[in-house]
Amino acid sequence: MIEWERAESATLEALVGDEERAISVITVSELLHGVHRATRARRARRSAFVEHVLAGFEPVPITETVARVHAEVWADLSRRGQRIGAHDLWIAATALAHGLGVATRDRADFGRVRGLRVLSPAL
């Protein structure tokens, strides 16, 4: 999501369109991690952006259903000799468990997850 901080909001709105919007608790952690790692000069601006984003969502928790989807996707990727980052795997599982797509610039990794709608700008 930090990459969206640099993108125009109109671009994100056009990409997501009428899709239902949600945020994974994993993404919340990633966003806050970015705030804590930012230099002093950028921290206030990044924090304001992240808090603005978070104010618009009720984070989607990891539940047993999400964990079951996570295990299934993880096993499928392993069988195919493919991997994605641990956080991305949880985000993908959360989206799949709730019938959502993922808005990301990381089409390559998320695109490995079968059945996941990846909403990504043409780069």
ABEGO torsion letter per residue (X at the ends): XAAAAABBAAAAAAAAEABBBBBBAAAAAAAAAAAAABBAAAAAAAAAAAAAAAAABBBBBBBAAAAAAAAAAAAAAAAAGBBBBAAAAAAAAAAAAAGBBBBBABAAAAAABBGBBBBBBBX
